[in-house]
Amino acid sequence: MPEIVYPKFRWFVFVALVLATAGSGVALIWPAPLMEQVAKHINMPLGITTGAVMVSFSVFTSIGAIIGGICCDRFGITPTLIISCVLMVLGMLLTPVLGHTLLGLLATRISSGLGAGPVTMAVGSVAATWFPAPQRGPVSGVAAMCVSLGVFFGFASVPATYLATQNVAVTAAWLSLFPAVGLLAFLLVTFGPKPPIITPTHQALGESSTDEFTRAARLPVFVFGILTIFCMSWSFSAINDLTPVYLSAKAPLGAGHGILMAGRYMGLMQVSMMLGAALSGFMIARLFKGNVRRICMLAFTAMAICVFSLKTAAVTSNLGALPAFLIGFGFCQGLIVPSCVTFVSTVFPNHIVGKIVGIWLGIGMIGGTVGVIVGAALLNHTGLYQASLSTVGMIGLAGLLFSNFLRAPEFDQKRTGIPATEKP
């Protein structure tokens, strides 16, 4: 078999993906620091504005991820991501035109969310198409980190931009420069060399790509991959929604550290999550010898321990232990999605990676919405955060169980065309 040669241009494609992914993080977070001003701008209650603006983006990001996965496999990565970046840019650029009413603002958020979805899932397709197997883990990890990096840039740039413009809608338009840079980068990708052509397995077997995807989707690991990301997304959204108030509020509701200290702790957790995502590929390759199942199981175990510990006064009152547990939770959380993407891009044939990653992330991210709803309901019912935190801990244990089944199928390899890369 001739050796597959991957062009050095793949690193420019990777940079383009990093820029677009960071832009999607800015598109996601820009209203959050200005939510009170956004509510006044559209003359709606703060609670309704917050739910509508943030949940709509999340829901359509999930839809966009599923659609984007299909489009990446059918039409190619670059055309799909160009359109995705255009949707993000348009959604933000049109905010001064449409964003004066709740419905108009929702239209801009839906456009941006649909654009962000394919960018979020594209790391699997990019890794499988442009990079050899040993590099797919590090590439997936660094690219996955860039959503959080974009959120960081958003938190840093939104207040200053608003102070300069004194208008939330104009602020959104200026911040469209972030996804616009990703758009420009992918436009340049169209002029570069193409990725290596690898004969799809289904062609070698005289079958259709749809049949091969159908067989892959029937494998138990397909369902357990979705459930693994569902649990991670639940934990991520619930902790980010619950913990800031829990840390800042006075007893018995919370730990009583105040808003500023709680903000610093949450910032540390976000940084540690980015670090975990960035290092995930190297940890998979060097420490876990390609065994994604074990790194995910370890991450969920540590997350459950950290969350249950946050319920105890011994941890929340100890200013040395508390940040350590939050950092540990964030770091382990950052390992999971890149590890799952690495698993898909390594185990499944290249031409169906986009569909699988899109479906895993698209459906899995619904867990974030469910987690916030359940956490809020328990808080409303009990008046305390203890039950909500316990639920997050139990979801971590469920993730431990589900991730145990992330095993590359070794049976019937000739029929499925799915290589075995990991021993059970």
C-alpha positions in Angstrom: 0.0 0.0 0.0 1.5 3.4 -1.0 2.3 5.8 1.8 -0.3 8.6 2.4 1.4 12.0 2.2 -0.3 14.8 4.2 0.7 18.3 2.9 2.2 20.8 5.3 -0.7 23.1 4.3 -2.7 21.1 6.9 -1.3 23.4 9.6 -2.8 26.4 7.9 -6.1 24.6 7.8 -5.7 23.9 11.5 -5.0 27.6 12.2 -8.2 28.5 10.2 -10.2 26.1 12.3 -8.7 27.5 15.5 -9.7 31.1 14.4 -13.2 30.0 13.4 -13.7 28.0 16.6 -12.6 31.0 18.7 -15.0 33.2 16.8 -17.8 30.8 17.6 -17.0 31.3 21.3 -17.2 35.0 20.9 -20.5 34.6 19.0 -21.9 32.5 21.9 -20.9 34.7 24.8 -21.2 38.3 23.7 -24.6 39.0 25.2 -23.8 37.4 28.6 -21.8 40.3 30.2 -24.4 42.8 28.9 -27.6 40.9 29.6 -29.0 43.6 31.7 -28.4 46.2 29.0 -29.7 43.8 26.3 -33.0 43.4 28.3 -33.4 47.1 28.5 -32.5 47.5 24.8 -35.4 45.2 23.7 -37.6 46.2 26.7 -38.1 42.7 28.1 -37.6 41.2 31.6 -34.1 40.1 32.4 -35.1 36.5 33.0 -36.9 36.1 29.7 -34.1 37.8 27.8 -31.5 35.6 29.4 -33.3 32.4 28.6 -34.3 33.3 25.1 -30.9 34.7 24.0 -28.7 32.0 25.5 -30.9 28.9 25.1 -31.8 29.7 21.5 -28.1 29.8 20.6 -27.4 26.5 22.3 -30.4 24.7 20.7 -29.5 25.9 17.2 -25.8 25.1 17.7 -26.9 21.5 18.3 -29.0 21.5 15.2 -26.2 23.1 13.2 -23.7 20.5 14.5 -25.8 17.7 13.1 -26.4 19.4 9.8 -22.8 20.5 9.6 -21.6 16.9 10.0 -23.7 15.7 7.1 -22.6 18.6 5.0 -18.9 18.1 5.8 -19.1 14.5 4.6 -21.2 15.3 1.5 -19.9 18.7 0.3 -16.5 19.0 1.9 -15.1 20.7 5.0 -14.1 24.0 3.5 -17.4 25.0 1.8 -19.3 24.0 4.9 -17.2 26.1 7.2 -17.2 29.1 4.9 -21.1 29.1 5.0 -20.9 28.5 8.8 -18.7 31.5 9.3 -20.9 33.6 7.0 -23.9 32.7 9.2 -22.1 33.7 12.4 -20.9 37.0 10.9 -24.3 37.9 9.5 -26.1 37.1 12.7 -23.8 39.5 14.6 -23.6 42.2 11.8 -27.4 42.3 11.5 -28.0 42.9 15.3 -28.1 46.7 14.9 -30.8 46.2 12.2 -32.9 43.4 13.7 -31.9 43.4 17.4 -34.4 46.0 18.7 -37.1 43.4 19.5 -37.0 40.0 21.1 -38.0 38.2 17.8 -35.4 40.1 15.8 -32.7 39.4 18.4 -33.7 35.7 18.3 -33.3 35.7 14.5 -29.7 36.9 14.9 -28.9 34.4 17.6 -30.4 31.5 15.5 -28.2 32.5 12.6 -25.1 32.6 14.7 -26.0 29.4 16.5 -26.6 27.5 13.2 -23.2 28.8 12.0 -21.4 27.9 15.3 -22.6 24.3 15.2 -20.7 23.0 12.2 -17.5 24.8 13.4 -17.8 23.1 16.7 -18.0 19.6 15.3 -15.6 20.1 12.3 -12.5 19.3 14.4 -13.2 15.6 13.9 -13.5 15.9 10.1 -10.5 18.1 9.9 -8.4 15.8 12.0 -9.5 12.7 10.0 -9.1 14.3 6.6 -6.0 16.4 6.9 -3.9 14.7 9.6 -2.2 11.3 10.2 -3.6 9.3 13.1 -0.8 10.1 15.6 -1.5 13.9 15.2 -5.3 13.7 15.5 -5.4 13.6 19.3 -3.3 16.8 19.8 -5.2 18.6 17.0 -8.6 17.7 18.4 -7.5 18.8 21.9 -6.2 22.2 20.9 -9.1 23.0 18.6 -11.6 22.0 21.2 -9.9 24.3 23.7 -10.6 27.3 21.4 -14.3 27.5 22.1 -13.3 28.4 25.7 -10.6 30.6 24.4 -13.2 32.5 22.3 -15.4 32.8 25.5 -12.3 34.3 27.2 -11.8 36.8 24.4 -15.5 37.6 24.5 -15.5 38.4 28.3 -12.3 40.5 27.8 -13.5 42.5 24.8 -17.3 42.9 25.2 -17.2 45.4 28.1 -14.6 47.6 26.5 -16.4 47.6 23.2 -19.7 48.4 24.9 -18.1 51.3 26.8 -16.8 52.7 23.4 -20.1 52.3 21.5 -22.7 52.7 24.3 -25.0 50.4 22.3 -25.3 46.6 22.7 -26.4 46.0 19.1 -23.4 47.9 17.7 -21.2 46.0 20.1 -22.3 42.8 18.5 -21.6 44.1 15.1 -18.0 45.1 16.0 -17.4 41.7 17.6 -18.3 40.0 14.3 -14.7 40.7 13.4 -13.7 37.5 15.4 -15.7 35.0 13.2 -14.9 37.2 10.2 -11.2 36.4 10.6 -12.1 32.7 10.6 -14.1 33.2 7.4 -11.2 34.9 5.7 -8.9 32.1 6.7 -11.2 29.4 5.2 -11.6 31.5 2.0 -7.8 31.3 1.7 -7.9 27.5 2.3 -9.8 27.2 -1.0 -6.6 28.3 -2.9 -4.3 25.8 -1.2 -3.5 22.2 -1.9 -6.1 19.5 -1.2 -6.0 16.8 1.4 -4.8 13.3 0.4 -7.4 11.2 -1.3 -8.1 8.0 0.6 -10.3 5.4 -1.1 -13.4 5.1 1.1 -14.0 1.6 2.5 -17.5 1.5 1.1 -16.1 1.8 -2.4 -13.7 -1.0 -1.9 -16.6 -3.2 -0.7 -18.9 -2.1 -3.5 -21.4 -0.5 -1.1 -22.9 2.9 -0.5 -21.6 5.4 2.1 -25.1 5.5 3.6 -25.1 1.7 4.3 -21.7 2.0 6.0 -22.9 4.9 8.2 -26.0 2.9 9.0 -24.0 -0.1 10.2 -21.7 2.2 12.3 -24.8 3.9 13.8 -26.1 0.5 14.9 -23.0 -0.3 16.9 -23.5 0.0 20.7 -20.5 2.4 20.9 -22.4 4.9 18.8 -25.1 5.3 21.5 -22.6 5.3 24.3 -20.6 8.0 22.7 -23.7 10.2 22.6 -24.5 9.4 26.2 -20.9 10.2 27.3 -21.1 13.7 25.7 -24.6 14.2 27.1 -23.3 13.6 30.6 -20.3 15.9 30.1 -22.5 18.6 28.7 -25.0 18.3 31.6 -22.1 18.6 34.1 -20.5 21.6 32.2 -23.7 23.7 31.9 -25.0 22.8 35.4 -21.8 23.7 37.1 -21.4 26.9 35.2 -25.0 27.9 36.0 -25.0 26.8 39.7 -21.5 27.3 41.1 -21.1 31.1 40.8 -24.1 31.9 43.0 -23.4 28.9 45.3 -19.8 30.2 45.9 -20.9 33.8 46.4 -24.1 33.6 48.3 -24.2 33.6 52.1 -24.9 30.5 54.2 -27.1 28.5 54.3 -27.7 29.1 50.6 -24.0 29.2 49.6 -20.4 29.3 50.7 -20.4 33.1 51.3 -17.2 34.1 49.4 -18.8 37.0 47.6 -19.2 37.8 43.9 -15.6 38.9 43.2 -14.0 35.8 44.8 -16.5 33.5 43.1 -15.7 35.1 39.8 -12.0 34.5 40.3 -12.6 30.8 41.1 -14.8 30.3 38.1 -12.1 31.9 35.9 -9.6 29.5 37.3 -11.9 26.6 36.4 -12.3 27.9 32.8 -8.6 28.2 32.4 -8.0 24.7 33.7 -10.7 23.4 31.3 -8.9 25.0 28.4 -5.6 23.4 29.6 -7.2 20.0 29.9 -8.6 20.2 26.4 -5.2 21.4 25.0 -3.3 18.5 26.8 -5.9 15.8 26.1 -4.3 14.6 22.8 -0.9 14.4 24.3 -2.2 12.5 27.4 -4.1 10.1 25.1 -1.0 9.4 23.1 1.7 9.4 25.8 0.0 8.4 29.1 -2.9 6.3 28.0 -1.4 4.8 24.8 -4.4 5.6 22.7 -7.0 4.3 25.2 -9.7 6.9 25.1 -12.0 4.8 27.3 -9.7 5.0 30.3 -9.0 8.7 30.1 -12.8 9.4 30.0 -13.5 7.1 32.9 -10.8 8.7 35.0 -12.1 12.2 34.1 -15.7 11.4 35.1 -14.5 9.8 38.3 -12.5 12.8 39.3 -15.4 15.1 38.3 -17.8 13.3 40.5 -15.4 13.4 43.5 -14.9 17.1 43.0 -18.6 17.9 42.8 -19.5 15.8 45.9 -16.6 17.5 47.7 -18.1 21.0 46.9 -21.1 20.1 49.0 -18.9 19.9 52.2 -18.0 22.8 54.4 -14.5 21.3 54.8 -13.9 22.2 51.2 -16.0 25.3 50.6 -14.6 27.0 53.7 -11.0 26.1 52.9 -9.5 28.7 50.5 -6.7 26.4 49.7 -8.7 23.3 48.9 -11.7 25.0 47.2 -9.8 26.3 44.1 -7.9 23.0 43.8 -11.2 21.1 43.5 -12.6 23.6 41.0 -9.4 23.4 38.9 -9.5 19.6 39.0 -13.1 19.6 37.9 -12.4 22.0 35.0 -9.2 20.2 33.9 -10.9 16.8 33.8 -14.0 18.2 32.1 -11.8 19.6 29.3 -10.5 16.1 28.5 -13.7 14.4 27.6 -15.0 16.0 24.3 -11.6 16.1 22.6 -11.0 12.5 23.6 -14.4 11.5 22.1 -13.6 13.3 18.9 -10.2 11.7 18.7 -11.9 8.3 19.2 -14.2 8.9 16.3 -11.6 10.3 14.0 -9.3 7.3 14.7 -11.7 4.5 14.8 -14.3 5.2 12.0 -13.7 5.7 8.3 -12.9 9.3 7.3 -15.9 9.8 5.1 -18.4 9.3 7.9 -16.5 11.0 10.7 -18.3 14.3 10.1 -21.8 12.7 10.5 -20.8 10.8 13.6 -19.1 13.7 15.4 -22.0 16.0 14.4 -24.6 13.6 15.8 -22.6 12.9 19.0 -22.1 16.6 19.7 -25.5 17.7 18.4 -27.5 15.3 20.5 -25.0 15.2 23.4 -25.1 19.0 23.9 -28.8 18.8 24.7 -27.6 17.5 28.0 -26.5 21.0 28.8 -30.0 22.4 28.5 -31.5 19.5 30.5 -28.8 20.0 33.2 -29.7 23.7 33.6 -33.5 23.0 33.8 -33.1 20.1 36.3 -30.7 22.1 38.4 -33.0 25.1 38.5 -36.0 23.0 39.3 -34.3 21.3 42.2 -33.1 24.7 43.5 -36.6 26.1 43.3 -38.0 23.0 45.1 -35.5 22.7 47.9 -34.3 26.3 48.2 -30.7 25.0 48.4 -27.9 24.0 46.0 -27.2 20.6 47.6 -29.7 18.5 45.6 -28.6 20.2 42.4 -24.9 19.5 43.1 -25.7 15.9 44.0 -27.4 15.4 40.7 -24.3 16.7 38.9 -22.2 14.2 40.9 -24.5 11.4 39.9 -24.4 12.4 36.3 -20.6 12.2 36.6 -21.0 8.6 37.8 -23.3 7.9 34.9 -20.7 9.3 32.5 -18.2 6.9 34.1 -20.5 4.0 33.3 -21.2 5.1 29.7 -17.6 5.9 28.8 -16.6 2.4 29.8 -18.2 1.3 26.6 -16.0 3.5 24.3 -14.3 0.5 22.8 -13.3 0.2 19.2 -15.2 -2.7 17.6 -12.9 -5.5 16.8 -15.5 -7.9 15.4 -16.5 -8.3 11.8 -13.9 -5.7 10.7 -14.0 -6.7 7.0 -17.7 -6.2 6.8 -17.9 -2.9 8.7 -14.7 -1.4 7.5 -14.1 -0.1 11.0 -10.5 -0.7 12.2 -9.7 -1.9 15.7 -7.3 0.5 17.4 -7.9 -0.2 21.0 -8.1 -3.3 23.1 -11.1 -3.7 25.3 
